[in-house]
Amino acid sequence: MKIKEIGEFGLIDRITKKPRNKDIIVGIGDDAAVVKTKKGLQLLTTDTLVEGDHFRREWFSPKQIGMKAIEINVSDVAAMGGNPKYVLVSLALPNDLDVKFVDGLYSGMWKTCNKYDIEIIGGNMTHSKQIVISITLTGEVDENNLCLRSGAKSGDFIFVSGQLGNGRAGLRVFQEDLKDFEKVKKAYLEPKAHLTSALEVAPYANSMEDISDGLASELNHICEQSKCGAIIYKDKIPIKYDVRKVARTLGEDEYDYALFGGEDFELVYTVSKDKLNKINGFLVGEITKDKALRLFSLDGEKVITKKGYDHFFYE
Amino acid sequence: MKIKEIGEFGLIDRITKKPRNKDIIVGIGDDAAVVKTKKGLQLLTTDTLVEGDHFRREWFSPKQIGMKAIEINVSDVAAMGGNPKYVLVSLALPNDLDVKFVDGLYSGMWKTCNKYDIEIIGGNMTHSKQIVISITLTGEVDENNLCLRSGAKSGDFIFVSGQLGNGRAGLRVFQEDLKDFEKVKKAYLEPKAHLTSALEVAPYANSMEDISDGLASELNHICEQSKCGAIIYKDKIPIKYDVRKVARTLGEDEYDYALFGGEDFELVYTVSKDKLNKINGFLVGEITKDKALRLFSLDGEKVITKKGYDHFFYE
């Protein structure tokens, strides 16, 4: 059996063991790991950018690649309700790469680290055929703010922090070489974590996750881990006019971008009814006892199967 | 300027900034980063194995690759005087890789993690052209046991924890397809961190580092960071009979293996005269005020220039 065939999900089940150490609050399977320390809870997360899969040098400047590498990891820490703290950078770089690329990459990483008051404290560098950037980020989280994928409760309302579909729309603009759409392109090249929103929501949310693989995929994670289902109100999904226009130009469906597209890095979170007045965001659905993930719209109801952005879009 | 031309050292200077946060005791440039927490000091390190550079699937079983990936990181934590604790695993894997490879890799990682009572708490998986395994390891260290590269003092004696040259000898046996030398091959395929030795030595050593790039290269790091020099007594360098035999079979010099070969993962540490009775190991030299790195032998004296194992041996 090849890696390609079983996909990430099957593999992750194969490699997951229940932690023995009681200081490990959350191990493999959430946005970040959570470990208990005397100071409180520490978050540990790692995410990798591979040239060709996660960026192309024709589209992204080295600085933008560096910014993205940090933002996507901050997004994982934010989705746990935490504050980012320290970064380790592992680079695997081709021999013939110009050193200016590394300078640009670091200038982007520093810029984003400064924004969040993060420090790069270590890393290593080695050679490879393809650029591979692995970032490890630590964070801190108050016990009361910790938001897991497993905390959603039947009856919770589902919110997203912002408009969806931009990641896929931006990718499609570049792939199809569409003219104009400068804002869509910029948002794709410079995705942002939503740390401030996450910290505002965290004390009140029952569960939270960042949207790296499409809303449907992330809600599937939450439903699986919380042993529940969800209804998404299709017509409530917030999508920018520009993103709709990209989809229409290409004869595609902007809701597919939002549900199954990737790399939006907005947050999805679930909140019980009595906390509704405490939080901001776009209401897009409800958590249900029934375990299916269903999409409601004026056209009727559909069941969404496990699907989503698979990170291998250049193949 | 290409990456290849400036090497790792120049690049690391370019990407290093002085930490602003006073909780960062050691940032980029040692075996691991050190950050202050209320519980004590935390160590954070990351190291990457790239197929072709750090392992070949014709030589290593998937299990051995997994074991090596953990051991080399434990070696970094050990060299700081610390105990390893949690692991994050970032895998970049080709599409056509058999899933059995991942199962084997994880069986090796688990085996080594169990040996050191480490837990794998997270990670991620993505696709790439080449297998790239990035491991992040955290650790804990008592303030009194922390051993930095910068702590060596003029007059210190230099010790190594075990016999050197095996890493390069093993590589050469495989490259030249030499028959026999089973022990050399096994030691190359299954390198071990020396955690117990490190923890015994740490309270008494002024500086310590693991030998991943040859004794000369590691002593260069210690001398640079401690603003001193060193004399190595060539004839005192411990080298196994089998390793000498490999070198002689190939018309090569076993001392080159020990000084400039890589991947021995023994420890080099420096100890002041009054602590000599507290520690074990092989005495191989002295720290000097004079900043050169010199090699003394019956044949006379040589100055060793910055050189060493460069991790790109398949080119």
HADDOCK unambig.tbl for C-alpha pairs under 7 A between the chains (distance, minus, plus):
assign (segid A and resid 1 and name CA) (segid B and resid 98 and name CA) 5.57 0.50 0.50
assign (segid A and resid 1 and name CA) (segid B and resid 99 and name CA) 5.70 0.50 0.50
assign (segid A and resid 2 and name CA) (segid B and resid 95 and name CA) 6.89 0.50 0.50
assign (segid A and resid 2 and name CA) (segid B and resid 96 and name CA) 5.48 0.50 0.50
assign (segid A and resid 2 and name CA) (segid B and resid 97 and name CA) 5.46 0.50 0.50
assign (segid A and resid 2 and name CA) (segid B and resid 98 and name CA) 4.39 0.50 0.50
assign (segid A and resid 2 and name CA) (segid B and resid 99 and name CA) 5.43 0.50 0.50
assign (segid A and resid 3 and name CA) (segid B and resid 95 and name CA) 5.56 0.50 0.50
assign (segid A and resid 3 and name CA) (segid B and resid 96 and name CA) 6.31 0.50 0.50
assign (segid A and resid 3 and name CA) (segid B and resid 97 and name CA) 5.67 0.50 0.50
assign (segid A and resid 3 and name CA) (segid B and resid 98 and name CA) 5.97 0.50 0.50
assign (segid A and resid 3 and name CA) (segid B and resid 99 and name CA) 5.42 0.50 0.50
assign (segid A and resid 4 and name CA) (segid B and resid 95 and name CA) 4.92 0.50 0.50
assign (segid A and resid 4 and name CA) (segid B and resid 96 and name CA) 6.57 0.50 0.50
assign (segid A and resid 15 and name CA) (segid B and resid 106 and name CA) 6.73 0.50 0.50
assign (segid A and resid 19 and name CA) (segid B and resid 119 and name CA) 6.89 0.50 0.50
assign (segid A and resid 27 and name CA) (segid B and resid 121 and name CA) 4.31 0.50 0.50
assign (segid A and resid 27 and name CA) (segid B and resid 122 and name CA) 5.72 0.50 0.50
assign (segid A and resid 28 and name CA) (segid B and resid 121 and name CA) 5.30 0.50 0.50
assign (segid A and resid 28 and name CA) (segid B and resid 122 and name CA) 4.27 0.50 0.50
assign (segid A and resid 28 and name CA) (segid B and resid 123 and name CA) 6.89 0.50 0.50
assign (segid A and resid 33 and name CA) (segid B and resid 121 and name CA) 5.99 0.50 0.50
assign (segid A and resid 33 and name CA) (segid B and resid 122 and name CA) 5.87 0.50 0.50
assign (segid A and resid 37 and name CA) (segid B and resid 39 and name CA) 6.66 0.50 0.50
assign (segid A and resid 38 and name CA) (segid B and resid 38 and name CA) 6.11 0.50 0.50
assign (segid A and resid 38 and name CA) (segid B and resid 39 and name CA) 5.25 0.50 0.50
assign (segid A and resid 39 and name CA) (segid B and resid 37 and name CA) 6.68 0.50 0.50
assign (segid A and resid 39 and name CA) (segid B and resid 38 and name CA) 5.26 0.50 0.50
assign (segid A and resid 39 and name CA) (segid B and resid 39 and name CA) 6.63 0.50 0.50
assign (segid A and resid 45 and name CA) (segid B and resid 122 and name CA) 6.93 0.50 0.50
assign (segid A and resid 45 and name CA) (segid B and resid 123 and name CA) 6.85 0.50 0.50
assign (segid A and resid 46 and name CA) (segid B and resid 88 and name CA) 6.98 0.50 0.50
assign (segid A and resid 46 and name CA) (segid B and resid 90 and name CA) 6.87 0.50 0.50
assign (segid A and resid 46 and name CA) (segid B and resid 123 and name CA) 5.70 0.50 0.50
assign (segid A and resid 46 and name CA) (segid B and resid 124 and name CA) 6.66 0.50 0.50
assign (segid A and resid 47 and name CA) (segid B and resid 124 and name CA) 6.17 0.50 0.50
assign (segid A and resid 50 and name CA) (segid B and resid 128 and name CA) 6.57 0.50 0.50
assign (segid A and resid 90 and name CA) (segid B and resid 46 and name CA) 6.88 0.50 0.50
assign (segid A and resid 95 and name CA) (segid B and resid 2 and name CA) 6.96 0.50 0.50
assign (segid A and resid 95 and name CA) (segid B and resid 3 and name CA) 5.63 0.50 0.50
assign (segid A and resid 95 and name CA) (segid B and resid 4 and name CA) 4.95 0.50 0.50
assign (segid A and resid 96 and name CA) (segid B and resid 2 and name CA) 5.52 0.50 0.50
assign (segid A and resid 96 and name CA) (segid B and resid 3 and name CA) 6.33 0.50 0.50
assign (segid A and resid 96 and name CA) (segid B and resid 4 and name CA) 6.56 0.50 0.50
assign (segid A and resid 97 and name CA) (segid B and resid 2 and name CA) 5.49 0.50 0.50
assign (segid A and resid 97 and name CA) (segid B and resid 3 and name CA) 5.67 0.50 0.50
assign (segid A and resid 98 and name CA) (segid B and resid 1 and name CA) 5.59 0.50 0.50
assign (segid A and resid 98 and name CA) (segid B and resid 2 and name CA) 4.37 0.50 0.50
assign (segid A and resid 98 and name CA) (segid B and resid 3 and name CA) 5.94 0.50 0.50
assign (segid A and resid 99 and name CA) (segid B and resid 1 and name CA) 5.70 0.50 0.50
assign (segid A and resid 99 and name CA) (segid B and resid 2 and name CA) 5.40 0.50 0.50
assign (segid A and resid 99 and name CA) (segid B and resid 3 and name CA) 5.38 0.50 0.50
assign (segid A and resid 106 and name CA) (segid B and resid 15 and name CA) 6.74 0.50 0.50
assign (segid A and resid 119 and name CA) (segid B and resid 19 and name CA) 6.92 0.50 0.50
assign (segid A and resid 121 and name CA) (segid B and resid 27 and name CA) 4.32 0.50 0.50
assign (segid A and resid 121 and name CA) (segid B and resid 28 and name CA) 5.30 0.50 0.50
assign (segid A and resid 121 and name CA) (segid B and resid 33 and name CA) 5.98 0.50 0.50
assign (segid A and resid 122 and name CA) (segid B and resid 27 and name CA) 5.74 0.50 0.50
assign (segid A and resid 122 and name CA) (segid B and resid 28 and name CA) 4.26 0.50 0.50
assign (segid A and resid 122 and name CA) (segid B and resid 33 and name CA) 5.88 0.50 0.50
assign (segid A and resid 122 and name CA) (segid B and resid 45 and name CA) 6.96 0.50 0.50
assign (segid A and resid 123 and name CA) (segid B and resid 28 and name CA) 6.91 0.50 0.50
assign (segid A and resid 123 and name CA) (segid B and resid 45 and name CA) 6.88 0.50 0.50
assign (segid A and resid 123 and name CA) (segid B and resid 46 and name CA) 5.73 0.50 0.50
assign (segid A and resid 124 and name CA) (segid B and resid 46 and name CA) 6.67 0.50 0.50
assign (segid A and resid 124 and name CA) (segid B and resid 47 and name CA) 6.17 0.50 0.50
assign (segid A and resid 128 and name CA) (segid B and resid 50 and name CA) 6.57 0.50 0.50
